[in-house]
């Protein structure tokens, strides 16, 4: 297997939504702590994590500021804008950072990702990718980046520990967000109707497991997911309070006339390869069916939020949720409905020549659901919450002299946290993985993705600009890169409006042998041919140096 998956971009397949291929990515906020200092300032700690990695990887000299000019966090997909005065401060993510404030540390990496402080957590936002397998690779690259930051900081005892999870064990939750480009022509209400029952159902294969029931673990028990208890309503704009099943933030980072970016905040931080692949892949399939109108009439849940909690709290997978027509079904029933419809959708549009990415997701989805239906315990190699449960049950048996200790035993909560420790020699997931969890991508691919961007999206140009021009890149965002021309004492802003533009195939020749940021910009600016249904790249503009 090659170090990086090199595949030609089937642009039409991605735009058509005939399978799992579409523009997507994952953002993960990592839990953070200092040994022996439970009250340390998490924002300062998070800034140290970002700066430590940036300095180690020699991107600190460039350290381009984040360009907020295309951000619109208060625009709601339902057709209105929330007044800034009425918004919670946590929603104002478009406020420019002070470059000297460590609590606002923010860097763009050579792999096209963003590493920054999001409130009280270091966050890794992966570059744009076009397949679930690529999403898995660059998400795991984020884990390697956080591991490296921890290693650097360990040289200054007591160091800083990071956790790939969604709870701190004290009542707080933080996010792992998925992003998918979806056609604007689909009414938002149609997306909501198709996705609500799917999000209730997919917990059974992409939950990461949690000790405790209730936001503050008020009750003893074990459940499938870490996020379910923090979801309070069906639809809404907030992400840190009154959290919804469907987030309405309308910030496409692409042509807003053609696309919307579906920002999903309900998911867990996954460790295993299979749950991450299925989380991205099955969601992409459902979105394709919704876009094409082939999902049919989706099941309507009478009480979606209640159903979400009920499914998460039943590791036996026997919980039944009520539909609007009075019938009761299990999460497995719902998953099998979506699998059956997805299989028919793909067959109707791709026939016998199903693309490899879609075939992989369909195969893994059917295999995992079959195992969960027959004997959930046998899915421990493929499902995070089951793998964690196996480990916890062993500890429950060991901690007491008689029957297994109850689920509110404090040692079990500590093990829950330790499961997600990013350090390979400390994290219990890494121990479980070494004993036989299913691997879909090799270490060489992940290691390469730490410093190399995806080839088939605009992330290639963003990451390559950081690598090629160093300090000459003064600002960057998902949609632009600004480069300082030292000779002319001017800043040039290159627009990257199309997520499927400025790929490796389109920019390699421009970047080859470039000696300066200005030269890169000049070579980069050649317009590319686009399909009829895609916008042309905007012409390069120039702005005075700030």
Secondary structure, DSSP 4 states (H G I P E B T S, - for coil): --SS------HHHHHHTSSS-S-EEEEEEEEEE-TT-TTS-HHHHHHHHHHHHHHHTT-TTT-PEE--TT--TTEETTTEE--GGGS-GGG-TTSPPPTT-GGG-EEE-TTS-EEEEETTEEEEEPPPBSSHHHHHHHHHHHHHHHHHHHHHHTTSTT--EEE-SSB-SSS-B--EEEEEEEETTS-HHHHHHHHHHHHHHHHHHH---EEEESTT--EEEEES-SSGGG--EEEES-SSSS-EEEE-B---SS-TTTEEEEEE-------SHHHHHHHHHHHHHHHHHHHHT-S-S---BSSHHHHHHHHHT-TTS--EEEBTTS-EEEHHHHHHHHHHHHHHHHHHHHTT---HHHHHHHHHHHHHHHHHHHHGGGGTTT-HHHHHHHHHHHHHHHHSSSSPPPTT-HHHHHHHHHHTBS-TTT-HHHHHHHTT----S-HHHHHHHTT---SSSTHHHHHHHHHHHGGGEEEE-SSEEEEEETTTTEEEEEE---TTSS-HHHHHHHHTT--SHHHHHHHHT------TTSPPPPPPEEE---
